[in-house]
């Protein structure tokens, strides 16, 4: 019974993380800023880290659910 919410949450986190990683990589590859008012390397590291963390957390929820 509890696997349904875990699958939904895992799928949401995995899709968000993958989308954030894809968006960050596309912006960095084109040389566009990732965030306004932030140093480019710091913004790239933070958004990449949060995207990776969300994707890994979503995968963990999907596999444990």
mmCIF file of the N, C-alpha and C atoms, coordinates in Angstrom:
data_MODEL
# 
_entry.id   MODEL 
# 
loop_
_atom_site.group_PDB 
_atom_site.id 
_atom_site.type_symbol 
_atom_site.label_atom_id 
_atom_site.label_alt_id 
_atom_site.label_comp_id 
_atom_site.label_asym_id 
_atom_site.label_entity_id 
_atom_site.label_seq_id 
_atom_site.pdbx_PDB_ins_code 
_atom_site.Cartn_x 
_atom_site.Cartn_y 
_atom_site.Cartn_z 
_atom_site.occupancy 
_atom_site.B_iso_or_equiv 
_atom_site.pdbx_formal_charge 
_atom_site.auth_seq_id 
_atom_site.auth_comp_id 
_atom_site.auth_asym_id 
_atom_site.auth_atom_id 
_atom_site.pdbx_PDB_model_num 
ATOM 1   N N  . UNK A 1 1  ? 0.818  -1.192 0.000   1.00 0.00 ? 1  UNK A N  1 
ATOM 2   C CA . UNK A 1 1  ? 0.000  0.000  0.000   1.00 0.00 ? 1  UNK A CA 1 
ATOM 3   C C  . UNK A 1 1  ? 0.865  1.260  0.000   1.00 0.00 ? 1  UNK A C  1 
ATOM 4   N N  . UNK A 1 2  ? 1.991  1.221  0.694   1.00 0.00 ? 2  UNK A N  1 
ATOM 5   C CA . UNK A 1 2  ? 2.826  2.402  0.771   1.00 0.00 ? 2  UNK A CA 1 
ATOM 6   C C  . UNK A 1 2  ? 3.756  2.534  -0.423  1.00 0.00 ? 2  UNK A C  1 
ATOM 7   N N  . UNK A 1 3  ? 3.798  1.558  -1.299  1.00 0.00 ? 3  UNK A N  1 
ATOM 8   C CA . UNK A 1 3  ? 4.708  1.643  -2.440  1.00 0.00 ? 3  UNK A CA 1 
ATOM 9   C C  . UNK A 1 3  ? 4.209  2.640  -3.490  1.00 0.00 ? 3  UNK A C  1 
ATOM 10  N N  . UNK A 1 4  ? 2.922  2.888  -3.554  1.00 0.00 ? 4  UNK A N  1 
ATOM 11  C CA . UNK A 1 4  ? 2.377  3.847  -4.519  1.00 0.00 ? 4  UNK A CA 1 
ATOM 12  C C  . UNK A 1 4  ? 2.917  5.254  -4.320  1.00 0.00 ? 4  UNK A C  1 
ATOM 13  N N  . UNK A 1 5  ? 2.832  5.805  -3.106  1.00 0.00 ? 5  UNK A N  1 
ATOM 14  C CA . UNK A 1 5  ? 3.400  7.142  -2.873  1.00 0.00 ? 5  UNK A CA 1 
ATOM 15  C C  . UNK A 1 5  ? 4.909  7.182  -3.057  1.00 0.00 ? 5  UNK A C  1 
ATOM 16  N N  . UNK A 1 6  ? 5.596  6.094  -2.707  1.00 0.00 ? 6  UNK A N  1 
ATOM 17  C CA . UNK A 1 6  ? 7.056  6.062  -2.877  1.00 0.00 ? 6  UNK A CA 1 
ATOM 18  C C  . UNK A 1 6  ? 7.423  6.099  -4.353  1.00 0.00 ? 6  UNK A C  1 
ATOM 19  N N  . UNK A 1 7  ? 6.667  5.402  -5.175  1.00 0.00 ? 7  UNK A N  1 
ATOM 20  C CA . UNK A 1 7  ? 6.925  5.409  -6.615  1.00 0.00 ? 7  UNK A CA 1 
ATOM 21  C C  . UNK A 1 7  ? 6.643  6.783  -7.200  1.00 0.00 ? 7  UNK A C  1 
ATOM 22  N N  . UNK A 1 8  ? 5.562  7.397  -6.792  1.00 0.00 ? 8  UNK A N  1 
ATOM 23  C CA . UNK A 1 8  ? 5.226  8.734  -7.293  1.00 0.00 ? 8  UNK A CA 1 
ATOM 24  C C  . UNK A 1 8  ? 6.280  9.755  -6.869  1.00 0.00 ? 8  UNK A C  1 
ATOM 25  N N  . UNK A 1 9  ? 6.681  9.721  -5.610  1.00 0.00 ? 9  UNK A N  1 
ATOM 26  C CA . UNK A 1 9  ? 7.705  10.658 -5.126  1.00 0.00 ? 9  UNK A CA 1 
ATOM 27  C C  . UNK A 1 9  ? 9.042  10.383 -5.819  1.00 0.00 ? 9  UNK A C  1 
ATOM 28  N N  . UNK A 1 10 ? 9.398  9.118  -5.965  1.00 0.00 ? 10 UNK A N  1 
ATOM 29  C CA . UNK A 1 10 ? 10.648 8.775  -6.626  1.00 0.00 ? 10 UNK A CA 1 
ATOM 30  C C  . UNK A 1 10 ? 10.665 9.218  -8.071  1.00 0.00 ? 10 UNK A C  1 
ATOM 31  N N  . UNK A 1 11 ? 9.569  9.015  -8.760  1.00 0.00 ? 11 UNK A N  1 
ATOM 32  C CA . UNK A 1 11 ? 9.481  9.432  -10.158 1.00 0.00 ? 11 UNK A CA 1 
ATOM 33  C C  . UNK A 1 11 ? 9.557  10.952 -10.284 1.00 0.00 ? 11 UNK A C  1 
ATOM 34  N N  . UNK A 1 12 ? 8.895  11.656 -9.373  1.00 0.00 ? 12 UNK A N  1 
ATOM 35  C CA . UNK A 1 12 ? 8.937  13.120 -9.394  1.00 0.00 ? 12 UNK A CA 1 
ATOM 36  C C  . UNK A 1 12 ? 10.352 13.636 -9.166  1.00 0.00 ? 12 UNK A C  1 
ATOM 37  N N  . UNK A 1 13 ? 11.026 13.093 -8.165  1.00 0.00 ? 13 UNK A N  1 
ATOM 38  C CA . UNK A 1 13 ? 12.396 13.524 -7.889  1.00 0.00 ? 13 UNK A CA 1 
ATOM 39  C C  . UNK A 1 13 ? 13.332 13.169 -9.031  1.00 0.00 ? 13 UNK A C  1 
ATOM 40  N N  . UNK A 1 14 ? 13.184 11.983 -9.594  1.00 0.00 ? 14 UNK A N  1 
ATOM 41  C CA . UNK A 1 14 ? 14.070 11.557 -10.676 1.00 0.00 ? 14 UNK A CA 1 
ATOM 42  C C  . UNK A 1 14 ? 13.883 12.433 -11.921 1.00 0.00 ? 14 UNK A C  1 
ATOM 43  N N  . UNK A 1 15 ? 12.644 12.746 -12.261 1.00 0.00 ? 15 UNK A N  1 
ATOM 44  C CA . UNK A 1 15 ? 12.379 13.594 -13.429 1.00 0.00 ? 15 UNK A CA 1 
ATOM 45  C C  . UNK A 1 15 ? 12.877 15.013 -13.185 1.00 0.00 ? 15 UNK A C  1 
ATOM 46  N N  . UNK A 1 16 ? 12.642 15.545 -11.983 1.00 0.00 ? 16 UNK A N  1 
ATOM 47  C CA . UNK A 1 16 ? 13.132 16.879 -11.665 1.00 0.00 ? 16 UNK A CA 1 
ATOM 48  C C  . UNK A 1 16 ? 14.652 16.931 -11.713 1.00 0.00 ? 16 UNK A C  1 
ATOM 49  N N  . UNK A 1 17 ? 15.316 15.946 -11.124 1.00 0.00 ? 17 UNK A N  1 
ATOM 50  C CA . UNK A 1 17 ? 16.780 15.917 -11.123 1.00 0.00 ? 17 UNK A CA 1 
ATOM 51  C C  . UNK A 1 17 ? 17.356 15.806 -12.515 1.00 0.00 ? 17 UNK A C  1 
ATOM 52  N N  . UNK A 1 18 ? 16.774 14.936 -13.322 1.00 0.00 ? 18 UNK A N  1 
ATOM 53  C CA . UNK A 1 18 ? 17.252 14.787 -14.700 1.00 0.00 ? 18 UNK A CA 1 
ATOM 54  C C  . UNK A 1 18 ? 17.026 16.064 -15.500 1.00 0.00 ? 18 UNK A C  1 
ATOM 55  N N  . UNK A 1 19 ? 15.871 16.694 -15.312 1.00 0.00 ? 19 UNK A N  1 
ATOM 56  C CA . UNK A 1 19 ? 15.590 17.948 -16.008 1.00 0.00 ? 19 UNK A CA 1 
ATOM 57  C C  . UNK A 1 19 ? 16.524 19.061 -15.586 1.00 0.00 ? 19 UNK A C  1 
ATOM 58  N N  . UNK A 1 20 ? 16.813 19.134 -14.291 1.00 0.00 ? 20 UNK A N  1 
ATOM 59  C CA . UNK A 1 20 ? 17.721 20.168 -13.794 1.00 0.00 ? 20 UNK A CA 1 
ATOM 60  C C  . UNK A 1 20 ? 19.133 19.942 -14.319 1.00 0.00 ? 20 UNK A C  1 
ATOM 61  N N  . UNK A 1 21 ? 19.582 18.694 -14.356 1.00 0.00 ? 21 UNK A N  1 
ATOM 62  C CA . UNK A 1 21 ? 20.898 18.398 -14.908 1.00 0.00 ? 21 UNK A CA 1 
ATOM 63  C C  . UNK A 1 21 ? 20.966 18.735 -16.389 1.00 0.00 ? 21 UNK A C  1 
ATOM 64  N N  . UNK A 1 22 ? 19.930 18.390 -17.125 1.00 0.00 ? 22 UNK A N  1 
ATOM 65  C CA . UNK A 1 22 ? 19.897 18.680 -18.561 1.00 0.00 ? 22 UNK A CA 1 
ATOM 66  C C  . UNK A 1 22 ? 19.885 20.187 -18.815 1.00 0.00 ? 22 UNK A C  1 
ATOM 67  N N  . UNK A 1 23 ? 19.076 20.913 -18.060 1.00 0.00 ? 23 UNK A N  1 
ATOM 68  C CA . UNK A 1 23 ? 19.001 22.365 -18.223 1.00 0.00 ? 23 UNK A CA 1 
ATOM 69  C C  . UNK A 1 23 ? 20.333 23.021 -17.880 1.00 0.00 ? 23 UNK A C  1 
ATOM 70  N N  . UNK A 1 24 ? 20.950 22.587 -16.782 1.00 0.00 ? 24 UNK A N  1 
ATOM 71  C CA . UNK A 1 24 ? 22.232 23.154 -16.359 1.00 0.00 ? 24 UNK A CA 1 
ATOM 72  C C  . UNK A 1 24 ? 23.311 22.879 -17.395 1.00 0.00 ? 24 UNK A C  1 
ATOM 73  N N  . UNK A 1 25 ? 23.364 21.655 -17.894 1.00 0.00 ? 25 UNK A N  1 
ATOM 74  C CA . UNK A 1 25 ? 24.376 21.307 -18.891 1.00 0.00 ? 25 UNK A CA 1 
ATOM 75  C C  . UNK A 1 25 ? 24.172 22.089 -20.184 1.00 0.00 ? 25 UNK A C  1 
ATOM 76  N N  . UNK A 1 26 ? 22.927 22.276 -20.594 1.00 0.00 ? 26 UNK A N  1 
ATOM 77  C CA . UNK A 1 26 ? 22.643 23.034 -21.812 1.00 0.00 ? 26 UNK A CA 1 
ATOM 78  C C  . UNK A 1 26 ? 23.056 24.495 -21.659 1.00 0.00 ? 26 UNK A C  1 
ATOM 79  N N  . UNK A 1 27 ? 22.742 25.101 -20.525 1.00 0.00 ? 27 UNK A N  1 
ATOM 80  C CA . UNK A 1 27 ? 23.118 26.501 -20.295 1.00 0.00 ? 27 UNK A CA 1 
ATOM 81  C C  . UNK A 1 27 ? 24.635 26.656 -20.251 1.00 0.00 ? 27 UNK A C  1 
ATOM 82  N N  . UNK A 1 28 ? 25.308 25.733 -19.585 1.00 0.00 ? 28 UNK A N  1 
ATOM 83  C CA . UNK A 1 28 ? 26.767 25.811 -19.475 1.00 0.00 ? 28 UNK A CA 1 
ATOM 84  C C  . UNK A 1 28 ? 27.425 25.581 -20.832 1.00 0.00 ? 28 UNK A C  1 
ATOM 85  N N  . UNK A 1 29 ? 26.908 24.652 -21.628 1.00 0.00 ? 29 UNK A N  1 
ATOM 86  C CA . UNK A 1 29 ? 27.492 24.346 -22.933 1.00 0.00 ? 29 UNK A CA 1 
ATOM 87  C C  . UNK A 1 29 ? 27.360 25.523 -23.893 1.00 0.00 ? 29 UNK A C  1 
ATOM 88  N N  . UNK A 1 30 ? 26.250 26.257 -23.789 1.00 0.00 ? 30 UNK A N  1 
ATOM 89  C CA . UNK A 1 30 ? 26.032 27.427 -24.644 1.00 0.00 ? 30 UNK A CA 1 
ATOM 90  C C  . UNK A 1 30 ? 26.722 28.678 -24.130 1.00 0.00 ? 30 UNK A C  1 
ATOM 91  N N  . UNK A 1 31 ? 27.277 28.613 -22.927 1.00 0.00 ? 31 UNK A N  1 
ATOM 92  C CA . UNK A 1 31 ? 27.954 29.762 -22.357 1.00 0.00 ? 31 UNK A CA 1 
ATOM 93  C C  . UNK A 1 31 ? 27.021 30.785 -21.750 1.00 0.00 ? 31 UNK A C  1 
ATOM 94  N N  . UNK A 1 32 ? 25.788 30.407 -21.497 1.00 0.00 ? 32 UNK A N  1 
ATOM 95  C CA . UNK A 1 32 ? 24.807 31.302 -20.895 1.00 0.00 ? 32 UNK A CA 1 
ATOM 96  C C  . UNK A 1 32 ? 24.865 31.166 -19.372 1.00 0.00 ? 32 UNK A C  1 
ATOM 97  N N  . UNK A 1 33 ? 24.467 32.209 -18.654 1.00 0.00 ? 33 UNK A N  1 
ATOM 98  C CA . UNK A 1 33 ? 24.510 32.111 -17.191 1.00 0.00 ? 33 UNK A CA 1 
ATOM 99  C C  . UNK A 1 33 ? 23.474 31.122 -16.655 1.00 0.00 ? 33 UNK A C  1 
ATOM 100 N N  . UNK A 1 34 ? 23.864 30.418 -15.625 1.00 0.00 ? 34 UNK A N  1 
ATOM 101 C CA . UNK A 1 34 ? 22.956 29.465 -14.990 1.00 0.00 ? 34 UNK A CA 1 
ATOM 102 C C  . UNK A 1 34 ? 22.056 30.188 -13.992 1.00 0.00 ? 34 UNK A C  1 
ATOM 103 N N  . UNK A 1 35 ? 22.612 31.168 -13.283 1.00 0.00 ? 35 UNK A N  1 
ATOM 104 C CA . UNK A 1 35 ? 21.839 31.978 -12.333 1.00 0.00 ? 35 UNK A CA 1 
ATOM 105 C C  . UNK A 1 35 ? 22.337 33.414 -12.408 1.00 0.00 ? 35 UNK A C  1 
ATOM 106 N N  . UNK A 1 36 ? 21.416 34.357 -12.289 1.00 0.00 ? 36 UNK A N  1 
ATOM 107 C CA . UNK A 1 36 ? 21.788 35.772 -12.340 1.00 0.00 ? 36 UNK A CA 1 
ATOM 108 C C  . UNK A 1 36 ? 22.393 36.212 -11.011 1.00 0.00 ? 36 UNK A C  1 
ATOM 109 N N  . UNK A 1 37 ? 23.470 36.980 -11.100 1.00 0.00 ? 37 UNK A N  1 
ATOM 110 C CA . UNK A 1 37 ? 24.078 37.540 -9.911  1.00 0.00 ? 37 UNK A CA 1 
ATOM 111 C C  . UNK A 1 37 ? 24.953 36.590 -9.117  1.00 0.00 ? 37 UNK A C  1 
ATOM 112 N N  . UNK A 1 38 ? 25.262 35.429 -9.669  1.00 0.00 ? 38 UNK A N  1 
ATOM 113 C CA . UNK A 1 38 ? 26.074 34.435 -8.975  1.00 0.00 ? 38 UNK A CA 1 
ATOM 114 C C  . UNK A 1 38 ? 27.256 34.105 -9.866  1.00 0.00 ? 38 UNK A C  1 
ATOM 115 N N  . UNK A 1 39 ? 28.399 33.816 -9.263  1.00 0.00 ? 39 UNK A N  1 
ATOM 116 C CA . UNK A 1 39 ? 29.557 33.426 -10.052 1.00 0.00 ? 39 UNK A CA 1 
ATOM 117 C C  . UNK A 1 39 ? 29.222 32.171 -10.857 1.00 0.00 ? 39 UNK A C  1 
ATOM 118 N N  . UNK A 1 40 ? 29.633 32.110 -12.123 1.00 0.00 ? 40 UNK A N  1 
ATOM 119 C CA . UNK A 1 40 ? 29.255 30.993 -12.985 1.00 0.00 ? 40 UNK A CA 1 
ATOM 120 C C  . UNK A 1 40 ? 29.658 29.617 -12.451 1.00 0.00 ? 40 UNK A C  1 
ATOM 121 N N  . UNK A 1 41 ? 30.853 29.503 -11.898 1.00 0.00 ? 41 UNK A N  1 
ATOM 122 C CA . UNK A 1 41 ? 31.298 28.205 -11.395 1.00 0.00 ? 41 UNK A CA 1 
ATOM 123 C C  . UNK A 1 41 ? 30.499 27.771 -10.175 1.00 0.00 ? 41 UNK A C  1 
ATOM 124 N N  . UNK A 1 42 ? 30.183 28.713 -9.293  1.00 0.00 ? 42 UNK A N  1 
ATOM 125 C CA . UNK A 1 42 ? 29.389 28.391 -8.112  1.00 0.00 ? 42 UNK A CA 1 
ATOM 126 C C  . UNK A 1 42 ? 27.972 27.975 -8.499  1.00 0.00 ? 42 UNK A C  1 
ATOM 127 N N  . UNK A 1 43 ? 27.372 28.692 -9.442  1.00 0.00 ? 43 UNK A N  1 
ATOM 128 C CA . UNK A 1 43 ? 26.026 28.348 -9.891  1.00 0.00 ? 43 UNK A CA 1 
ATOM 129 C C  . UNK A 1 43 ? 26.001 26.988 -10.564 1.00 0.00 ? 43 UNK A C  1 
ATOM 130 N N  . UNK A 1 44 ? 27.008 26.719 -11.366 1.00 0.00 ? 44 UNK A N  1 
ATOM 131 C CA . UNK A 1 44 ? 27.090 25.422 -12.044 1.00 0.00 ? 44 UNK A CA 1 
ATOM 132 C C  . UNK A 1 44 ? 27.247 24.292 -11.037 1.00 0.00 ? 44 UNK A C  1 
ATOM 133 N N  . UNK A 1 45 ? 28.096 24.493 -10.041 1.00 0.00 ? 45 UNK A N  1 
ATOM 134 C CA . UNK A 1 45 ? 28.315 23.457 -9.033  1.00 0.00 ? 45 UNK A CA 1 
ATOM 135 C C  . UNK A 1 45 ? 27.065 23.220 -8.185  1.00 0.00 ? 45 UNK A C  1 
ATOM 136 N N  . UNK A 1 46 ? 26.403 24.284 -7.764  1.00 0.00 ? 46 UNK A N  1 
ATOM 137 C CA . UNK A 1 46 ? 25.220 24.127 -6.918  1.00 0.00 ? 46 UNK A CA 1 
ATOM 138 C C  . UNK A 1 46 ? 24.054 23.481 -7.663  1.00 0.00 ? 46 UNK A C  1 
ATOM 139 N N  . UNK A 1 47 ? 23.757 23.969 -8.857  1.00 0.00 ? 47 UNK A N  1 
ATOM 140 C CA . UNK A 1 47 ? 22.633 23.387 -9.592  1.00 0.00 ? 47 UNK A CA 1 
ATOM 141 C C  . UNK A 1 47 ? 22.941 21.959 -10.033 1.00 0.00 ? 47 UNK A C  1 
ATOM 142 N N  . UNK A 1 48 ? 24.181 21.710 -10.425 1.00 0.00 ? 48 UNK A N  1 
ATOM 143 C CA . UNK A 1 48 ? 24.560 20.342 -10.776 1.00 0.00 ? 48 UNK A CA 1 
ATOM 144 C C  . UNK A 1 48 ? 24.484 19.403 -9.585  1.00 0.00 ? 48 UNK A C  1 
ATOM 145 N N  . UNK A 1 49 ? 24.914 19.897 -8.424  1.00 0.00 ? 49 UNK A N  1 
ATOM 146 C CA . UNK A 1 49 ? 24.848 19.079 -7.210  1.00 0.00 ? 49 UNK A CA 1 
ATOM 147 C C  . UNK A 1 49 ? 23.423 18.776 -6.791  1.00 0.00 ? 49 UNK A C  1 
ATOM 148 N N  . UNK A 1 50 ? 22.558 19.787 -6.832  1.00 0.00 ? 50 UNK A N  1 
ATOM 149 C CA . UNK A 1 50 ? 21.161 19.557 -6.476  1.00 0.00 ? 50 UNK A CA 1 
ATOM 150 C C  . UNK A 1 50 ? 20.455 18.663 -7.494  1.00 0.00 ? 50 UNK A C  1 
ATOM 151 N N  . UNK A 1 51 ? 20.793 18.808 -8.760  1.00 0.00 ? 51 UNK A N  1 
ATOM 152 C CA . UNK A 1 51 ? 20.209 17.931 -9.774  1.00 0.00 ? 51 UNK A CA 1 
ATOM 153 C C  . UNK A 1 51 ? 20.634 16.487 -9.579  1.00 0.00 ? 51 UNK A C  1 
ATOM 154 N N  . UNK A 1 52 ? 21.915 16.285 -9.305  1.00 0.00 ? 52 UNK A N  1 
ATOM 155 C CA . UNK A 1 52 ? 22.418 14.934 -9.073  1.00 0.00 ? 52 UNK A CA 1 
ATOM 156 C C  . UNK A 1 52 ? 21.818 14.347 -7.806  1.00 0.00 ? 52 UNK A C  1 
ATOM 157 N N  . UNK A 1 53 ? 21.727 15.136 -6.756  1.00 0.00 ? 53 UNK A N  1 
ATOM 158 C CA . UNK A 1 53 ? 21.140 14.671 -5.503  1.00 0.00 ? 53 UNK A CA 1 
ATOM 159 C C  . UNK A 1 53 ? 19.673 14.295 -5.686  1.00 0.00 ? 53 UNK A C  1 
ATOM 160 N N  . UNK A 1 54 ? 18.930 15.083 -6.436  1.00 0.00 ? 54 UNK A N  1 
ATOM 161 C CA . UNK A 1 54 ? 17.517 14.777 -6.689  1.00 0.00 ? 54 UNK A CA 1 
ATOM 162 C C  . UNK A 1 54 ? 17.369 13.521 -7.531  1.00 0.00 ? 54 UNK A C  1 
ATOM 163 N N  . UNK A 1 55 ? 18.204 13.365 -8.543  1.00 0.00 ? 55 UNK A N  1 
ATOM 164 C CA . UNK A 1 55 ? 18.120 12.175 -9.391  1.00 0.00 ? 55 UNK A CA 1 
ATOM 165 C C  . UNK A 1 55 ? 18.473 10.918 -8.608  1.00 0.00 ? 55 UNK A C  1 
ATOM 166 N N  . UNK A 1 56 ? 19.509 10.988 -7.783  1.00 0.00 ? 56 UNK A N  1 
ATOM 167 C CA . UNK A 1 56 ? 19.901 9.822  -6.988  1.00 0.00 ? 56 UNK A CA 1 
ATOM 168 C C  . UNK A 1 56 ? 18.833 9.511  -5.935  1.00 0.00 ? 56 UNK A C  1 
ATOM 169 N N  . UNK A 1 57 ? 18.316 10.548 -5.292  1.00 0.00 ? 57 UNK A N  1 
ATOM 170 C CA . UNK A 1 57 ? 17.235 10.322 -4.307  1.00 0.00 ? 57 UNK A CA 1 
ATOM 171 C C  . UNK A 1 57 ? 15.992 9.735  -4.943  1.00 0.00 ? 57 UNK A C  1 
ATOM 172 N N  . UNK A 1 58 ? 15.630 10.199 -6.128  1.00 0.00 ? 58 UNK A N  1 
ATOM 173 C CA . UNK A 1 58 ? 14.484 9.644  -6.837  1.00 0.00 ? 58 UNK A CA 1 
ATOM 174 C C  . UNK A 1 58 ? 14.700 8.199  -7.229  1.00 0.00 ? 58 UNK A C  1 
ATOM 175 N N  . UNK A 1 59 ? 15.899 7.878  -7.702  1.00 0.00 ? 59 UNK A N  1 
ATOM 176 C CA . UNK A 1 59 ? 16.204 6.490  -8.054  1.00 0.00 ? 59 UNK A CA 1 
ATOM 177 C C  . UNK A 1 59 ? 16.154 5.591  -6.825  1.00 0.00 ? 59 UNK A C  1 
ATOM 178 N N  . UNK A 1 60 ? 16.658 6.097  -5.704  1.00 0.00 ? 60 UNK A N  1 
ATOM 179 C CA . UNK A 1 60 ? 16.624 5.321  -4.458  1.00 0.00 ? 60 UNK A CA 1 
ATOM 180 C C  . UNK A 1 60 ? 15.185 5.047  -4.023  1.00 0.00 ? 60 UNK A C  1 
ATOM 181 N N  . UNK A 1 61 ? 14.318 6.072  -4.126  1.00 0.00 ? 61 UNK A N  1 
ATOM 182 C CA . UNK A 1 61 ? 12.912 5.892  -3.755  1.00 0.00 ? 61 UNK A CA 1 
ATOM 183 C C  . UNK A 1 61 ? 12.212 4.912  -4.683  1.00 0.00 ? 61 UNK A C  1 
ATOM 184 N N  . UNK A 1 62 ? 12.539 4.994  -5.981  1.00 0.00 ? 62 UNK A N  1 
ATOM 185 C CA . UNK A 1 62 ? 11.923 4.064  -6.925  1.00 0.00 ? 62 UNK A CA 1 
ATOM 186 C C  . UNK A 1 62 ? 12.354 2.626  -6.654  1.00 0.00 ? 62 UNK A C  1 
ATOM 187 N N  . UNK A 1 63 ? 13.617 2.426  -6.344  1.00 0.00 ? 63 UNK A N  1 
ATOM 188 C CA . UNK A 1 63 ? 14.116 1.077  -6.114  1.00 0.00 ? 63 UNK A CA 1 
ATOM 189 C C  . UNK A 1 63 ? 13.680 0.524  -4.763  1.00 0.00 ? 63 UNK A C  1 
ATOM 190 N N  . UNK A 1 64 ? 13.488 1.380  -3.772  1.00 0.00 ? 64 UNK A N  1 
ATOM 191 C CA . UNK A 1 64 ? 13.081 0.891  -2.456  1.00 0.00 ? 64 UNK A CA 1 
ATOM 192 C C  . UNK A 1 64 ? 11.567 0.729  -2.348  1.00 0.00 ? 64 UNK A C  1 
ATOM 193 N N  . UNK A 1 65 ? 10.834 1.367  -3.245  1.00 0.00 ? 65 UNK A N  1 
ATOM 194 C CA . UNK A 1 65 ? 9.370  1.323  -3.176  1.00 0.00 ? 65 UNK A CA 1 
ATOM 195 C C  . UNK A 1 65 ? 8.850  0.133  -3.853  1.00 0.00 ? 65 UNK A C  1 
# 
